[in-house]
Amino acid sequence: MAQQEVKLLGFWASPFAYRVIWALKLKGVDYEYIEEDIFNKSPLLLQLNPLHKRVPVLIHGHRVICESYVIVQYIDETWPQYPLLPQHPYERAMARFWAEFAESKLLETAWMGICSRGEERERAAKLAIEAVAKIEELVKGKKLFGGESIGYLDICLGWISYWLPIWEEVGCMQIIDPIKFPATSSWIDTVLHHPVIRDNLPAREAMIVYVQKRSKDIYESRTGLRV
Amino acid sequence: MAQQEVKLLGFWASPFAYRVIWALKLKGVDYEYIEEDIFNKSPLLLQLNPLHKRVPVLIHGHRVICESYVIVQYIDETWPQYPLLPQHPYERAMARFWAEFAESKLLETAWMGICSRGEERERAAKLAIEAVAKIEELVKGKKLFGGESIGYLDICLGWISYWLPIWEEVGCMQIIDPIKFPATSSWIDTVLHHPVIRDNLPAREAMIVYVQKRSKDIYESRTGLRV
């Protein structure tokens, strides 16, 4: 089964799609990448992911899998080389718990920060900083969440190393203060130097332009204001 | 490891806590149940689940696991008897995908329905009905999601069989029309007749009183209106 053809529908700036790219690269799985235009969704995307209509979508033979966390677990269970989730059920539970925590308490709040202004942005940034403080406690004393090698949680939280600094720059927010969060900063450095991560990231300048426009568009459509 | 003492912090009306109760009962795992007052949270809850401060919390020996989906997967990986998740990675991915879908698109929207009024309630009920239509397609031709026995998805979606009809009654909303959704209705019937589900449900009358008060309180605190 593992030998069947693998295709990935992604979008060049999506941190969710990169989770799947990193997992496939770490496992050494060959795949065909199909770039999706998320602003003019293809019939293929709408057919394969009719419920959420979003990337990433993994196609493995005749099977279709959606949602990045679900896909990364599927990849881990399908290709046993380079295990991503820990072996012990408790460590696996912790990885799943923290992946969800980071998604709802850091990713969503930080993104809300750059898609808002004034007090709303400040409140969102404050919540994001509180989430980082919890992640700081977790990563203290560890090189990576996966130990010596990139694991499930490093993949799920990997966007913090590259996307979040861009969001901070675009939103003029400081969320990861390296003085306050030295362990998180050191983890970011380790992640960014890992060859599979380093060699599979979108171009920074293009990302800044994209995030500036996207966050402005969302703010304007949410509030009806022009900025 | 599986022999260590098991304790569960729950709340009598919580559908999330019942997922864990059902999983433990299906596995035949003995545990001590500790009732939590979610309106006056105990120091134990705040100590064990400082990030979310909510039930359920599973204590297994010295290990603490939070979040119902994470706990049910931990239980499945720790006690191998009566497997809950399917064996095949793709079937596992589907179970995880649909559990998340039902949570965000049905549970959250239906609950929003009873915690709102007028057009807002109508909009929420419409979204909930759309989600049930998707679940109807999935369950068509199946006795249970787990095949002949209760599986992970039956546990995760089990609240639909008992909590949702109470929410419909309290909110004067019809979400699961048995004519439009015969397969879902038949699945509900099968779930409610399973001994482990049937014998582990909160009392209906007390639930109605609780949901009436809780949804009214949330509506009033959200809107500042008195009803």
Interface residues (C-beta under 8 A of the other chain):
Chain A: L51 H60 R63 I65 C66 E67 Y69 V70 I71 Q73 Y74 E77 T78 P89 Y90 R92 A93 R96 F97 E100 F101 K105 K134
Chain B: L51 H60 R63 I65 C66 E67 Y69 V70 I71 Q73 Y74 E77 T78 P89 Y90 R92 A93 R96 F97 E100 F101 K105 K134
